[in-house]
Amino acid sequence: MRFWYHGWIEKLYILPTFHFKYLGFGWVTIPGDWTYALFVVCALSALCVALGLQYRLAIITFFLSFTYIELLDKTTYLNHYYFISVLSFVLIWLPMHCYFSLDAQQSKKISARYVPQWTVDVLKVLIAIVYIYAGLAKINSDWLLRAMPLSIWLPTKFDVPFLGSLMHEPWMHYLFSWGGMLYDLGIVFLLLFKRTRLWGFALVVLFHLMTRVLFPIGMFPYVMIISSLIFFEPSFHRTILEKFRALFLSNNRPEENNTLYSFTTPLQKMARPMITILIILQIIIPWRYLIYPGNIFWTEEGYRFSWRVMLMEKTGYAQFKIVDGKSEKSFYVQNENFLTAFQQKQMSTQPDFILEYAHYLGDHFSSQGHQNVEVYVDSYAAINGRPSQRFVDPAVNLMTVHRGIAHKDFILPLDE
């Protein structure tokens, strides 16, 4: 609904003539005006999940539709979109519909008052992974010793109520940098223990509302605030559900099944191993950057899917040159003829985008009748207040570089 309201469905998916794809997902295509129908399916399935109406079908439909939307264009990647896809896959295997749902009201076979402890703990583990890895990612010299990129961003927030006049102060930049790191590393432990849980949740609300006021990060603060409620006791959630029942439903309570939900069918018994594999992957994937040389903020190899949230301010410039390898005749590409302004911004700072776009340009001009097409790029980037420097080796014909997970040798090293 939010995307539709802001016109982003058309702007991000329908109008662009080229879309950046994740490796292995080039087959995911934009269905034209049917993209609107895809968003409708996603919204309706989310509503059915919330109501517990045909839950299993609804959550599978939501996972597939939401994730398909995210795979349409790599340009729109955000950590919390990835989090929603991971979370919704986990929810496919959990008995979320066994209590206070339309499904449970209609079928005593589904209804159960209790669930195995691990089905709740796995959600806590997912949230813990997001926070702890976000905190670990902040333990770097730019964030802690230079207060970057907050030293760039915060001075522009002079109009923020109460704190605006302090946003240009260096000590405030360091306070936010160190405070953000300590918050991410410690908040889960505050939420885990009953004595500190209320204080921890108050901190969650304060922290995320502050980030929402200071930065345009969409739904992420609300997603994390509401998700943190999973750490509270069952009695807390029952109290909330009873208030919902009193407000919106009949006072006649349906007869409850006071049993423990059991995983009995072969498909249900696959839940624990499937979720275990997913959790292991979530623990391992953020460390994959260690296999690549160079500064991760510069190369961005292993950067996505690792819960690195708002850690850099990076700008870039990329001008592509098409060369006939035999005659050496050449011409420059006007990027605006192929990419939107948003796509250009993302492409100019991310090497895998540059490589994918170069291959697209090579294929495009080859199909237009150009011979022996070679593609070169004159590219510069600046990161976290450093001077701009050459980003990609201008002597490398990018058409000869294979798209894959191997290190991209055409990236020039960051001059520290």
N, C-alpha and C positions, 0 to 999 in steps of 0.2 A: 504494500500500500504506500509506503514511504517513497519507494523508487518511482511508482506511478505518479504520485502527487508532485514530485519534483521534476518530472519529465526525464528521469535518468534512463528509463528503459529505451526510449528512442535515442537519446544522446549517446549512451554508452554502448548500445548493442545493435540498434537498427541502422543508424546513420553511417557509422564507420564502414569503409569499404574493405578494410583489412583488420584482422584481429590477431593479437598475440596469443599463442597456444602453449600450454604446458607440454613438456616432453611426453610422448605417448598418447596425447589426447588431441591430436590434430583432427581426428574424426568428429569432434564435437563442433557442430555447426550452428549458426544463427538461423532459427526458423522464420525469419522475416517478421511479419506482423503477428505471427503465431507466438512470438515471444511474450506478448501480453497474456495469451492463454496460459503459457508456462508459469507466469507469475500468479495468475488466478489459481491454478492448481496448487502451487506452493502455499498460497495464503489459506485456501480452504482446508488443505491437509493439516496445516498448523493449527487451525481452529478446531478441527476434529481431534487432534492430539490433546489440546487443552481441555476439551470436553470429555475425553475418554470415549469417543464414539468411533467404533470400528478401529480401535487404536492401532492394532498391528498393521493393518493395511494403510492407515493414515501416516504412521511414522515412517514406513518404508517409502511411501509416496513423497513425503516431505524430504527425506534424506536424498532421494534420487533427483527430485526437482530442484531443491536448493543447491545441491552439489553440481548439477548440470549447469545451472545459472553461473556458478562460480567458475566453471571450466570454460565458459564461453569466451572469456578474454582475461588473460593473465594480468592485464593492466589494472584490473579492479581488485587485485589481491589485498586482503586485510587479514591480520591475525585473528580477529574475532569471527570473521566469516569461516575461516578454517576451523576455529574452535566449534562453531555451530555444526559444521559437517561431521567432525569427529564425535561430538556429543550425540548428535542424532543417530549416528551409526550404532553407538553404544546403547541408546534407548530402544533400538529395534529388539534387543535381546533381553531387556528388563521388563518385569511385570508392572509397568507404570499404570496399568488400567485396572488393577485388582481391587482398588479402594477408592471411593468417592468419584466414580466415573459412571457414565451412562452404560457402558458395557457391563460393569459390575452390578448395576441396578437391574439390568435385564437378564443377567445370567448368573445364577448362584455357582455355576461351575467355575466361573472366572473369579468370583468374589473371594477375597481373603483379607483379613485384618492385619496380618503380619507377613513380612518378607524376610528372606535370609539377609543377614547383616552385610554380606559382601556386595549385595546389589545396591546398597546405599554407599558403602565405602568406596566403590569404584568411581562414583561421581565426585567424591571428595578428592580422590587421587588425581583425577583429571584436572580439577581446579588447582590442586597443589602443584602439578607439573607446570601449568601456565604461569603461576606466580613465581615459583622458585627459579625456573629457567629465565624468566624476565629479570629477576634479581641478579642471577649469575651473569647475565649478558651485560648488566650495568657495571660490573667490576672490570672496567677498562680505563685507560689513562685519560681518554677524551672526556668521559662522563665524570670521573671522580677528581681528576687533577686539573682539568681545564673547564669544568662545568659546561661542556659542549654536548649537545647543541642548545641547551637552555639559555646560555649567555646570548645567543642570537634571538631566540624566540621570546623570552620573557620581557625584554625592554619594549616590545611592540604592544604589550598588554597594559599600557598606562591607564586605560579607561576602566579597568576592573575595579569594582567598588571596594573600598577600604584598603586594598593592597596595591592599587595601581601606582601610587607614588613611590613604592619600594621596588618596583619591578626592574628598575635600572641599576639597583645596588648589587655589586658582585657577591656580597655575602648571601644575598637572597638566592642567587643562582646556585651557589654551592649548597645552601640549605635544601633547596628543592632536589638537587642532584643526589646528595647523600641520603636525604629523607626518602626519596623514591626507591633507592637501592635497598635501604633497610626495611622499608615497608614491604616490598615484594618478597624479600627473603624471610621476613618474620610473621607476616599476617596469618598464614595458614596455621602456625603454631598457636597464635592467640585464639583462633577460631576453634581449634581442636579441643581446648580445655574449658570446662564449664565456668571456672572462676574468672577467666579472662575473655569469655566469648562475647559478652555484651560490649565490652570495651573494644574488642576486635572488630565487631560489626559496626560500631559507631565510627571507628577509624576507616573501615571500608567505605561507608557512606560519605564521610568527609573527604577522603582522598579522591574518590571517583567523581564526586560532584565538583570538586576543585578542578580536576583535569577536564571535566566537561565544560566548565566556564572558560578555562584558559585555552583549550585546544579544540579544533573542529574534528573530533574523532567519532562522530556518529553515535551508534547505539552501544558501543563497547562499555562505557561506564555503567549503563543500566543492566546490561547482560551480566556483568560481574557482581553488581550489588545484589540482584535477585538470586543469582546462582549461589552466592555465599550463604543463603538461608538453609542450604542442605546440611550445614554443620550443626544446626540447632536440634534439640531433643524432639522425639516423636510427639510429645505432649504439646509442644509449641505449634507444630503443624496441624495437629488435631483441633486446637483452639481456633486457628485461622479457618479451617474447613467448616467448623461449626458456625462460625460467623457468616460465612458464605451461605451455608444452608439456611440460616435464619433470615438472611436478607433476600435471597433469590428463590429459595425452594420451599416446598411445603414443610410445615412443622412436624408432619407425620414421618418419623424416621423409618426408613426401610429396615427390615430385619438384617442384621449383619452376620456374616460368616466369620466366626472368631478363630479361624484356622490359619496355619502357616502356608503361604503359597509354595507349592512344590514344582520343581522342574522334572516332569515325568516323560514327555515325548522325546524321541531321538533328537528332534530339532531343538527343543528346549535345553537338552543336555549339552548342546554345542555352545551354549551361551558362555560358560566360564572359560573354556579354551579360546574361543574367539576373542573375548574381551581381554584375556591375559596376553594374547599375541599383540593386540592393539596397544595395550599399555607398554609392553616391552618396546615396541616400535617408537612410541612417543618418547620414551626415555632415551633411546639410541639416536634417533634422527637429528635432534639438535646438535649432536657432537660431530656430525659428518664434516663440518667446516674444517676440522683438524687435519683432514687428508689433503687440503688444498694449501698451496703456498700463498704468502702475501697477507695483507691486511683485509679482513673479511668485509669491513665497511667499504673498502675500495673495490674489491673484486666482486663482492656480494655472492660468492660461491659458497653455498651452504647457508645462506642468510634466511631464506624463506622457510616456513614450517618449523621455526626454532624459537618462537615466542620472543623475538627481538622487537620490542615495542618502542617507537619514537626515539631511536638512538642516534640519528644523524640528520644533518641538514646537508643535502647534496644537490648541486646544480650541475648542469652539463650542456654541452653544445656538440652537435654531430652533423657534419656536412658530407654527404655521400657523392662519390665520383664514379661514373660508369665509364669503363675503358674498353676499347676494342683491343684485345691482346695482340693482334697482328699489326694493324695499322697504327695503333697507339692513339687513335682519335678518342676524344673524351668529352664528357659534358657532366654538369652537376645536377643533382636532383633537388627539386623543390619539395621538401618533406610535407608541406601542407597540402600537396596534391594527393597524398596517400594516407596521411594520419591526421587525427584530430589534435587539437592543442594539448589535451590531456595525455594522449598517446605519445606525442613528441616529447613531452616533459619526462615521462617514465622511460622512454626508450633511450634518451640521451645520457642517462646515468647508470644503466644496467647492461652489462656486457652481453648477457644472453638475449636481451631484446635487440641490441645492435646487430648481433649475428643473425638472428631470425629475420629481421627487417632487411638485412643485406641480401640474404638468400631470396627473399620475396622480390626485391628489386631486380636481382639478377634473372630470376625466372620470368618476371613481368616483361622486362625489356627484351629478353630472348624471344618471348612469344610475340613481341612486336616486330620481329625481323632483324634485330641487331645481332651481329655475329661476334663470336669469341668474347663473350661478355665477362669482364672482370669488375669486381666491386671493391672500392677502397673507401675509407672514411677518415676524415680529418676531425678528430674528437678531443675535446677538453672537458675536464671536470674539476670541481672544487668541493671539498668535504670539510664540514665542521670548522669553518673559518680559515682554512688554509688557502694559500694562493691557488689560482687555477693552474692546472698543469695538463700536459698531454696525457690522454687516457688510453687510447688504442694506437698500436703501431700502424702508422699510415702506409707502410710499405707492404703490408700483408693483404693479399687478395682474399677477402672473406669468403668468396665462393669456394675456395679450396679447404676451408675449415669446416669440419664435420660438427653438426649440432649433437651434443651429448652431455654426459655428466663429467667427462674428463676436464682437467684444468685447461683454461683458455689461454694459450701462450701469447695471444695477440694483445693481452692486457699489459700495459707498461707498469712497472712497479711504482708504488707511491713514494714520492720523495718526501721523507719526513723532515 
